[in-house]
């Protein structure tokens, strides 16, 4: 029996994303091009390694009351049970009920980027989500409670010294009404909060891999999305 070299596989996953983020930052001059390259790198990693029931894309989120979020750099949503995903002139629109997680992508982490990410996440969490009773062979399950949408920030580097220290914690713990749940600074580590809202910083040499595992664990805990009320959307046809 050949022993699988798991540490090398996990290191390779991180090294690939870190290289792509670094080469995009160092090689591209225009800020928009840098941003697009960073988003593409994160989306590629998530598309390759998340279970296929999930999809990661740049997208807008809409609700049955006619509202829309801002454009989301990395939106993770259900692809197995979502009844519809709209694609219009290169833009993707996902119903709010199908959303699991929202991430803003920046080159570096700092207080203004955290604040901006909080606003982006808030624009999705504020949308209306429906949840219908679920029929089954023996009767009907009650509507699934709406799970909190994961929100976070993904970057390559940090503007602080130390990169992940008190300045980060103090910014995360400000009185913004929308708190971030999870973030990755690929060259240094990640941050996450627990059920009580307490933040933990983890310095990780393979931060992208650690982030992926933590994200998957949180997605597993959320189980499936609620049963969407399609008629609530269909009323806009009239």
N, C-alpha and C positions, 0 to 999 in steps of 0.2 A: 504494500500500500504506500503510495506516494503522499508525503505530508504537504498539505496546501500551505503555501507561504502567505498566510493572511496578512501579516504586517506589511509585506511588500505591496499587496493588492490595495490595501487601504491607503498606504503612502502614495501610491500611483494615482489614486482618485484625487487626493488633495493636490498633488503636484501639477496635475493637468489643469485644474481650475485656477490655481495660483499663477501658473505660467500664462494662461490665456488672459487673465486680468492684468498681469504685469505688462505683457507685450502690447495690449490695447492701450494702456495708460502711457507707456513710454514711446510708442511708435506713431500714434495718431495725434495730430496737432489740434484739430477742432474739437471743442468740448462736446458737441453733439455726437461726433463720431466716437469719442471716448465712451460716452454714455451708452450708445448703441452697442458697442463692442462688449462692454461690461454686462449689459442686460443679456446679450446673446450667450455669453459664457455661463452665466447662472442658469438661464433657461435650458441650455444644452445639458448641463449637469443634472438638473432636476428631471428633464425629459428622459435621460438615459437611466436614471437610478430609482426614481419613484415608481411604485407599483402602477400598472397600467390603468387602474381604476381612476387614477388622478391624471390631470393634465395641467401643464404649466404654460402660460402664455402671457404676452402683453395684451391687456384687454380693459374694457370698461365694464362696470357692473350696473345692471338696471333692475328696477323693481316693478311690481304690478301696479303701482300708483303713478307710474310715468316718470320716475326720478332716475338719475344716472350719476354715478361716481365720476371723479376725475379718471384719466387714464392711469392704469396700474402697471408698473414696470414688470412685476412678477406676480401673477394671479394664479393660485392653485385651486382648481375646481374639479367637481365630479364629472366624469365622462361616461360612467356606466349607467347612471340613473337620470341624468339631466335630459329632459324631453326636448330641449331646443338650445342651440347656440347659434347666434346670428353672426354672419360675416358680411360686412358691407364695405365695399371699396377699400379692402385691406384692413379694416378695423373689426375687432371681435367684441361682441356684446354677450355677456353671461348673466343669466338670472341670479339674483342675490341668494336664492335658496341653495344654489349649487356651489357656493363659495366656501372653501375651507380656510384659505390663508391669503394674506396680502403683504407683499414686500416692496419697499422702495429700494432702488439701487443707486448708490453714489460711489464716487471714487474713494472718498475718505469719510470717516465718522467725525462729527463735531456737533456742537449744540444746535446750530441752525439746521443741519441735515436731520437731526433727531426730531426737531420741532416740525419740519416739513413732512417727515415720514408719519408723525403722529396725526397731522392734518389729513394726509392721504388715507390712512387707515380709518380715521373717523368718518370720512366721506363714504366709506363702504359700510361700516357698522351702523350708520344712521339709516340705511335703506330698509324698507319694509320687507319682511320675509313671511311667506305663508307656510302653513304646515297642516296637512289634512290627515284624518284618520286613515289607518292602513288596513285594508281588507286582507284576510287570510282564510285558509280553509275552515278554520273553526270559528270565525267571527270577524271581529275588527279590533285592531290595536288602537289605542288613543293616539292623537297627534304626537309626533316626536318633538320633545322640547328642543328649542333652537340652541345649538351649541355656540359658545362665543367664537367669533372669527379670529384666528391667529393673525397678529400683525407684527411686522418687524422691518429691519433695515439690513441691507447687505452691502458691504464695502470691501475694498482691497486693503486700505491702510487707515491710519488714524492721524488727526491733526494734534493730538494731545501727547504730552510726555508726563508720565508713562502712557503708552497707547491706550491701555484699558485699566484705568485707576479711578481715583476719587472724582476727577472731573467728569468721567462718564457716568458714574453712579449718581452724582449730584444732579446731572442733567436728566437722567432717566427718572429721578425721583421728584422732579418739579411737579407743580399742581396742574399740569395739563390734563384735561378731562379724558383724554385717550392715552392709555399706557401701551407701550410696546411689549410684546411677549418674548421675542426671540430675535437675536441679531448675530451676524457673523462678520468679523473683520479678518479676512482670509489670511493676512500676514501675521496675525497675532493671537486670535482666539475668538470667543463668543460670549454673549450675555444671554441670560434667560431669567424669567421670573416664575415663581411658584404660585400655588392656588391662593396664597395670602397676599400676593403681589410683591414679595421680597425678591430683589434681584441678586443673582449670582454671576460673578465673572469667572470665566474659565480660560486660563492661558493655555493655548493648544498649539503645538508645532504643526498639527494636521487639522487646522480649524475647519476647513470645508467639509472634511469627512465627519468630524464631530457634529457639525451643524446638521448635516444630512441625517445622521442617525437620530439626533434629538427631534428634528422635524418629523421624521417618520413615526417615532414613538408618540408624538402629540397627535398626529393624524390618526393613528390607530385608536387612540383614546377617544377620538371624536366619533368613531364608527361611521355610519352612513349619513348622508344629507337627508333633510325632511322630505316628505312627499309633497311636491309642489302643487299648488292649486292652479292648474292650467287655465281654468275658466276666468280666474282673476286677471290673467293677461289677455285672454281672448276678448274681453269686453272692450278693448281698445280697437277692435275691428269695426265697431259700429260708429 
